[in-house]
């Protein structure tokens, strides 16, 4: 029996990291394994060896790739695949310590990375932060290749970066090639293109979970750094639309994804966009998607994949809901 395209929530894939913490338990009631540092929770992934599986309901255990195979355009709408896989990677990051100073590839993938795209654009939305937390994001004006190479893999490299405030609600766009590091005491939602390629320039003299220094990729990073990212691209101007039942605020517009922050009142029934695939990152609140006798509950900390063909899906809210809504732009930049 075929199952119609319905919204789904996935099981998180947890990643132990030396810089991680346990805040995802407190904030989202995530069932973290063990008692060690968990830095990443991959909420929607379709990379080799890391394929999200549906958490519950009649499709429990199905991978993202299987849903694409089953539903095709009913799921994707006009969104294209990236190297044959789902076009987004969604995570939560918990930085108890600073992440490495790093760069993402800004050109074609190398032979050893041929299974992953040649660019890695991402955005960080600050969910929670300790007082005074900062992000290292973009080089200071006037800094060029000579200064970066001279700083090498030393603390001087971090001093070449711009420090940006990490208050909850801030959102930053990181195009491929921009050097960056997430500061300590931050939990962020991360939306990115589907790649796990990172070039580390400096890692704060830190040891990995195995007790050894983590590998650096200085020459690869230097070959991919962008020095020309305009400020208005990183911290983008916001636009807001207010409707009877919701408030929509555009946070990020780029060639690979769009991010809106949406607030739904509990008294109203949200409507789903018809004809386009949508991802909901639920920041607060809870509710359910209902299609006939099928039901998919969602709560704070869940990431829901909503198929393009959702015209018959009904949404019910148990409380007011705030979420990040992620869409894929069409070829002309619209949705």
C-alpha positions as CSV (number, residue, x, y, z in Angstrom):
1,X,0.0,0.0,0.0
2,X,1.4,3.4,-1.0
3,X,1.6,6.1,1.6
4,X,0.8,9.6,0.5
5,X,3.4,12.4,0.9
6,X,3.0,13.6,4.5
7,X,5.2,15.7,6.8
8,X,7.8,13.8,8.8
9,X,10.2,14.3,11.7
10,X,13.6,12.5,11.8
11,X,15.7,10.8,14.4
12,X,18.7,13.0,15.3
13,X,22.2,11.8,14.5
14,X,24.4,12.9,17.4
15,X,28.1,13.7,16.9
16,X,30.6,13.7,19.8
17,X,33.0,16.7,19.5
18,X,35.7,17.9,21.9
19,X,34.2,21.3,21.9
20,X,30.6,20.1,22.5
21,X,28.4,20.1,25.6
22,X,25.1,18.8,26.9
23,X,22.9,21.8,26.3
24,X,20.7,20.0,23.7
25,X,19.2,18.0,26.6
26,X,18.2,21.1,28.5
27,X,16.9,23.1,25.6
28,X,15.2,20.5,23.5
29,X,15.1,17.4,25.7
30,X,17.3,15.5,23.2
31,X,18.1,12.0,24.3
32,X,21.9,12.5,24.2
33,X,24.0,9.3,24.4
34,X,26.4,8.7,27.2
35,X,27.7,11.6,29.3
36,X,30.4,13.0,27.0
37,X,30.4,16.2,24.9
38,X,27.9,16.2,22.1
39,X,28.7,19.0,19.6
40,X,26.3,18.4,16.8
41,X,22.8,17.0,16.3
42,X,22.2,16.3,12.6
43,X,18.5,16.7,12.2
44,X,18.0,16.4,8.4
45,X,20.9,14.8,6.5
46,X,21.4,12.8,3.3
47,X,25.2,12.3,3.1
48,X,27.1,9.1,2.6
49,X,27.1,7.3,6.0
50,X,24.8,9.9,7.5
51,X,21.2,9.5,6.3
52,X,18.4,10.7,8.4
53,X,15.6,8.2,9.2
54,X,12.0,9.0,10.0
55,X,11.4,9.0,13.7
56,X,7.8,7.8,14.0
57,X,4.6,7.0,12.3
58,X,3.9,4.7,9.3
59,X,7.2,5.7,7.7
60,X,9.5,5.1,10.7
61,X,12.9,4.0,9.7
62,X,12.7,5.3,6.1
63,X,15.7,7.3,4.9
64,X,15.5,10.7,3.2
65,X,16.6,9.0,0.0
66,X,13.8,6.5,0.3
67,X,11.3,9.3,0.6
68,X,12.7,11.0,-2.5
69,X,12.4,7.6,-4.3
70,X,8.8,7.1,-3.1
71,X,7.4,10.6,-3.7
72,X,9.6,12.4,-6.2
73,X,8.1,15.7,-7.1
74,X,5.3,15.3,-4.6
75,X,8.1,15.8,-2.0
76,X,10.6,18.0,-3.8
77,X,8.3,20.3,-5.9
78,X,10.7,22.3,-8.1
79,X,13.7,21.9,-5.7
80,X,16.6,20.1,-7.3
81,X,18.9,17.5,-5.8
82,X,22.6,18.1,-5.1
83,X,24.7,15.3,-6.6
84,X,21.6,13.1,-6.4
85,X,20.9,13.8,-2.8
86,X,18.6,16.0,-0.6
87,X,19.7,19.7,-1.1
88,X,20.0,20.7,2.6
89,X,21.8,19.7,5.7
90,X,20.2,20.9,9.0
91,X,21.9,20.7,12.4
92,X,22.0,22.0,15.9
93,X,25.4,22.9,17.3
94,X,26.3,23.1,21.0
95,X,29.6,24.9,21.5
96,X,30.7,24.6,25.1
97,X,34.1,25.7,23.8
98,X,35.1,27.6,20.7
99,X,35.1,25.7,17.4
100,X,38.2,25.7,15.2
101,X,39.0,28.7,12.9
102,X,38.0,27.2,9.6
103,X,37.1,27.7,6.0
104,X,34.7,25.8,3.7
105,X,35.5,24.9,0.1
106,X,34.7,27.7,-2.4
107,X,35.4,25.8,-5.6
108,X,35.0,22.4,-7.2
109,X,35.5,19.4,-5.0
110,X,38.8,17.6,-5.1
111,X,39.0,14.0,-6.1
112,X,39.0,12.8,-2.5
113,X,35.8,14.8,-1.9
114,X,34.1,13.9,-5.1
115,X,31.0,12.6,-3.2
116,X,30.3,16.0,-1.8
117,X,29.5,19.4,-3.4
118,X,32.3,21.9,-4.1
119,X,30.7,24.6,-2.0
120,X,29.4,24.7,1.5
121,X,27.2,27.7,2.2
122,X,25.6,27.9,5.7
123,X,23.7,30.1,8.1
124,X,23.8,30.3,11.9
125,X,20.7,31.2,13.9
126,X,21.6,31.8,17.6
127,X,19.2,29.8,19.7
128,X,20.8,30.2,23.1
129,X,23.9,32.0,24.4
130,X,25.9,32.8,27.5
131,X,26.3,36.5,28.3
132,X,29.0,38.0,26.2
133,X,29.2,35.1,23.7
134,X,30.7,36.0,20.3
135,X,31.2,34.6,16.8
136,X,34.4,35.0,14.8
137,X,33.0,35.7,11.4
138,X,34.9,37.2,8.5
139,X,38.2,39.0,8.4
140,X,38.7,42.5,9.6
141,X,38.7,45.1,6.8
142,X,42.0,45.3,5.0
143,X,43.3,41.9,6.1
144,X,44.7,40.0,3.1
145,X,46.5,36.8,2.2
146,X,49.9,38.0,3.6
147,X,48.5,38.7,7.0
148,X,46.6,35.4,7.2
149,X,49.6,33.3,6.1
150,X,51.9,35.2,8.5
151,X,49.6,34.5,11.4
152,X,49.6,30.8,10.5
153,X,48.1,28.3,12.9
154,X,48.5,30.6,16.0
155,X,46.3,32.7,18.2
156,X,47.1,35.7,16.1
157,X,44.9,34.2,13.4
158,X,41.8,34.6,15.5
159,X,42.7,38.2,16.1
160,X,42.3,38.9,12.4
161,X,38.6,38.1,12.6
162,X,35.6,40.3,13.2
163,X,33.8,39.6,16.5
164,X,30.1,39.5,16.2
165,X,27.5,39.4,19.1
166,X,25.9,36.1,19.9
167,X,22.6,37.1,21.3
168,X,19.7,34.8,20.8
169,X,17.8,35.7,17.6
170,X,20.8,36.9,15.7
171,X,21.3,35.2,12.3
172,X,24.4,35.3,10.1
173,X,25.0,34.0,6.6
174,X,28.4,32.3,5.9
175,X,29.0,31.9,2.2
176,X,31.6,29.3,1.2
177,X,35.2,30.6,1.7
178,X,34.5,33.0,4.5
179,X,36.8,32.2,7.5
180,X,34.9,31.7,10.8
181,X,34.6,30.1,14.2
182,X,31.7,29.7,16.5
183,X,32.5,31.1,19.9
184,X,32.1,29.4,23.3
185,X,28.7,29.3,25.1
186,X,26.5,29.2,22.0
187,X,23.8,26.9,20.7
188,X,22.9,27.6,17.1
189,X,20.6,26.1,14.4
190,X,22.6,25.6,11.3
191,X,21.2,25.5,7.8
192,X,23.7,24.6,5.0
193,X,24.2,23.0,1.7
194,X,24.9,19.3,1.9
195,X,28.6,19.0,2.6
196,X,30.7,18.0,5.5
197,X,34.0,19.3,4.2
198,X,35.9,21.7,6.5
199,X,39.4,23.0,6.4
200,X,40.8,23.9,9.8
201,X,43.3,26.7,10.1
202,X,43.6,26.9,13.9
203,X,42.2,24.8,16.8
204,X,43.1,26.7,19.9
205,X,45.9,24.1,20.8
206,X,43.0,21.6,21.6
207,X,43.3,17.9,21.7
208,X,40.6,15.7,20.1
209,X,38.6,13.1,21.8
210,X,41.4,10.6,21.2
211,X,43.8,12.8,23.2
212,X,45.8,13.8,20.0
213,X,45.9,17.2,18.2
214,X,43.3,17.4,15.5
215,X,44.4,17.6,11.9
216,X,44.8,21.1,10.3
217,X,44.3,21.8,6.6
218,X,46.2,25.1,6.3
219,X,47.1,25.0,2.6
220,X,43.6,23.9,1.6
221,X,42.1,26.7,3.8
222,X,44.4,29.3,2.3
223,X,43.5,28.3,-1.2
224,X,39.7,28.7,-0.5
225,X,39.5,31.9,1.7
226,X,37.4,34.7,0.4
227,X,38.5,38.2,1.3
228,X,35.6,40.0,-0.5
229,X,32.4,39.1,1.4
230,X,30.4,42.3,1.8
231,X,29.0,43.0,5.2
232,X,25.4,43.2,4.0
233,X,25.7,39.6,2.9
234,X,26.8,38.3,6.3
235,X,24.3,40.2,8.5
236,X,21.4,40.7,6.0
237,X,18.8,43.4,6.4
238,X,15.5,41.9,7.6
239,X,12.1,42.4,6.2
240,X,8.9,41.6,8.1
241,X,5.3,40.7,7.1
242,X,2.5,40.6,9.6
243,X,-0.7,38.6,8.9
244,X,-3.8,37.8,10.9
245,X,-2.4,34.5,12.1
246,X,1.4,34.8,11.8
247,X,4.5,37.1,11.6
248,X,7.1,36.3,8.9
249,X,10.6,37.8,9.1
250,X,13.1,37.1,6.3
251,X,16.5,36.3,7.8
252,X,18.6,35.0,4.9
253,X,18.4,35.0,1.2
254,X,21.0,33.2,-0.8
255,X,21.3,31.1,-4.0
256,X,20.8,27.8,-2.2
257,X,18.2,28.4,0.5
258,X,15.9,31.0,2.1
259,X,15.3,31.3,5.8
260,X,12.3,33.0,7.5
261,X,11.5,33.2,11.2
262,X,7.8,32.6,11.6
263,X,5.6,33.0,14.6
264,X,2.1,31.4,14.7
265,X,-0.6,32.3,17.2
266,X,-2.1,29.3,19.0
267,X,-5.6,30.5,18.2
268,X,-5.1,30.3,14.5
269,X,-4.6,27.3,12.2
270,X,-1.4,27.7,10.1
271,X,-1.6,27.1,6.4
272,X,1.1,25.2,4.6
273,X,2.7,26.6,1.4
274,X,1.3,24.5,-1.5
275,X,3.5,23.4,-4.4
276,X,6.9,23.9,-2.6
277,X,8.9,21.8,-0.2
278,X,9.5,23.4,3.2
279,X,11.5,22.5,6.3
280,X,10.4,23.7,9.8
281,X,13.0,24.0,12.5
282,X,10.7,24.3,15.6
283,X,12.2,26.8,18.1
284,X,9.3,26.7,20.5
285,X,5.8,25.3,20.8
286,X,4.2,22.1,19.6
287,X,1.5,20.8,17.3
288,X,0.7,18.2,14.7
289,X,0.3,17.6,11.0
290,X,-2.8,15.6,10.1
291,X,-3.7,13.8,6.9
292,X,-6.7,11.5,7.1
293,X,-5.8,9.0,9.8
294,X,-2.1,9.8,9.6
295,X,-0.6,12.2,12.2
296,X,2.8,13.6,12.7
297,X,3.4,15.4,16.0
298,X,6.1,18.0,16.3
299,X,7.6,19.8,19.3
300,X,10.3,22.2,20.3
301,X,13.6,21.0,18.9
302,X,12.1,19.0,16.0
303,X,12.9,19.5,12.4
304,X,10.0,18.6,10.1
305,X,10.2,18.0,6.3
306,X,7.0,19.2,4.7
307,X,6.4,17.8,1.1
308,X,5.5,20.1,-1.7
309,X,2.2,18.2,-2.2
310,X,0.7,19.1,1.2
311,X,-2.6,20.7,0.1
312,X,-4.7,18.3,2.1
313,X,-2.5,18.4,5.3
314,X,-4.1,20.1,8.3
315,X,-1.9,21.7,11.0
316,X,-3.1,21.9,14.6
317,X,-1.2,23.8,17.3
318,X,-1.1,23.0,21.0
319,X,0.5,26.3,21.8
320,X,2.0,29.4,20.1
321,X,4.8,28.3,17.8
322,X,8.0,30.0,16.7
323,X,10.0,28.3,13.9
324,X,12.6,28.8,11.2
325,X,11.1,28.0,7.8
326,X,13.6,27.0,5.2
327,X,12.8,26.9,1.4
328,X,14.8,26.3,-1.8
329,X,14.7,29.2,-4.2
330,X,13.9,28.6,-7.8
331,X,16.3,29.4,-10.7
332,X,15.1,33.0,-10.8
333,X,15.7,33.4,-7.0
334,X,12.0,33.3,-6.1
335,X,10.0,30.6,-4.2
